[in-house]
Amino acid sequence: MRKVIGILLILMCCFCVKAQEYNQINEDGTITTSDQRRSDSIQSQHKEIHRGLKVWTIDERFGDRTPTEPDTVLYLFMNSIFTTGLRGEYNTTGNLGAARQNRIFIDRHEKGQFLFTQLYDYFIQPVGTFHFTNTYTPITNLTFNTCGNRTNGEDHLKALFAVNAGKELGVGFKFDYLYGRGYYSDNSSALFDYTMFGSYIGDRYQAHLLMSLNHQKQAENGGITNDYYITHPESFGTSFSENEIPTMLTNNWNRNDNQHIFLSHRYNIGFHREVPMTEEEIRAKRFAMAAQAENAAAEAKEAARKKARKEGMEFDEEEYEQQLKEQRSLTRPDSITLAPKDTVWTKREYVPVTSFIHTAQFDNYKRIYQAYNTPTDYYANDYYVPTSFTGDSIKDNTRHYELKNTFAIAMLEGFNKWAKMGIKAFVSHSLRHFTMPDNDGYEATWNEQGVSVGGQLSKKEGETLHYNVTGEFGVVGEDAGNIIIDGRVDVNFPLLGDTVQLAASGFFHHVKPTFYYRHYHSRHFWWDDDDLNMITHSRVQGLFSLQRTRTQLRVAVDNLTNYTYLATNYTVTEDYMRTNNNVFVRQGKTNVLTAQLAQDFRFGPLCLDAVATYQKSTDEDVLPLPALNIYGNLYLDFLIAKVLKCHLGADIRWFTKYHAPDFVPGMAQYAVQENADNRVDIGNYPIINVYANFHLKQARFFVMMSHVNHTAGNYFLAPHYPLNERILRFGVSWNFFN
């Protein structure tokens, strides 16, 4: 209760702050300072000037920067807290901080080397999606959401700080702590992340550095023993609360510790040239010149006052103000005429022609599966007894690190009118090390190396046509024979007063299965197979969007040969226990057709946003997918007292029934249900949340009742793992600028 009162006090403070006492972050990502909103002799003649917060992501291979928007928008802020994704498109084991898998196949990420942390991609942020910053003033963001109590509640705290030391150098850190106690027994999670980042953006030298420490601890309960506790609770004659429902496992944990270092830097060779300023730069220049002139006028006035006082003369302030009035009129931000146009409104710009690029990445992982209480005959096989444990205790260990270096040379786009594209060539080297138990329970090691070469053609400038084609070819070592080709093109053109975008993307990947599909050693799961076939995965995707009608259509076709996946089977006993659990590596062939339509409607303050995704896998035994996945959001968008922006509504997520992949606690992986006699279907159950979302100045906050329609039914997001029941949730995100 005290936690709820604390949240309410924070929300009350949001209402009580005065707008003129704080800086403001605008929805376009720019910042308006408190000084800019004050009315004085100069600023009263000019509309507010926006001071900027620049945010960008970088390419993991080349370190290329791509401008993006900071996370400051109100829309769907309340859903950002969920492991299930903004639109509920992920399967999870129910608790905050659990491992997840996307039901939309075309949105799944490529499988990396270390399988055990990839299902935590919402927490262990990939380099390519991390936001680097450049800001005029130090920025701090605190984000917190909570629900429940000390026994079963969920808390998530994030803190971000960023500051610039001059125009070129920016640094910051991010702290992320997630603690989900779990509404069902033995299902708690604790995730910790600390990340430091920095960037230097100069004319000739540019660099990005990213370092992070991560820890994930997840209690594993193996799912509930009988799904009837959820689907048919009346059959038990008594009611059970969530934490009273029996589960398969107790005292079982998955632990991951990982550290990451990423460095990308480049040296540019080029020349200087005079170029026109952009409209934003002209506005900033006008403001700077006007402020400089005002300061000079104030200093001159004060000097004249002191001189008159020293000489014993009377200082005529009105006369002096009249003399300065004409000078000030020449320096108004909307009509500065202090210098000829061709010198004031141009700037000297450094134009890089060739870049020499080096990118280094080091990833270090350690994973432990530890269990002290395992049911009799729960596992089908027992391969060894660990040297430090006896009986049914489990302590599966595996470690992995990878060091990757990429060297590239780039001829940059746009350095003259004939340079219509950018050209890059690169070579990469990877060193990978793995440690797992051997037959006697002691450590065994594997080392792999690979060298690949490739290139890229791209066009990013201009408003009509953009494209990017990258090819990488393995030539030496474990990666020899790998072929990775990715491409994208988009065309933008006006049509009947609207902007139409046609985009196409695709890839062709012919690669070797990653290490843990070829080798895995643990007490109860074990395989070695270097003869797995190369995976071939190709995709063609088209995207059509209309800005005015808020319509987006995406269609994709995937072809998979030797698709490599995990499969599991077990035996169900008469008392509903799942015994003889086993996991296998399989390869299969399938095709996937995907069609996704997103449409937003606006009727005054009433808004309806919907996304519908159709999928068809030609072999559901290899790749099971729900045929239809739908998300809808109906809400009112309005202002209170002209300053408090509100979204008041309800949203729903729903998908058709299908035999979804089962979660295997001993590997912390999702695996296809292989035994048709024991397959469990999930889906065909709507999940509805009701919420009130608010944005006041630099604060966002919400109140939500999740799963408001809770009733007996098939509310599972993974077989045997039910969703939490009806829960009241609170959250706030507050930006501070100083």
Order of alpha helices (4+ residues) and beta strands (2+ residues): alpha-beta-beta-alpha-beta-beta-beta-beta-beta-beta-beta-beta-beta-beta-alpha-beta-alpha-alpha-alpha-beta-beta-beta-beta-beta-beta-beta-alpha-beta-beta-beta-beta-beta-beta-beta-beta-beta-beta-beta-beta-beta-beta-beta
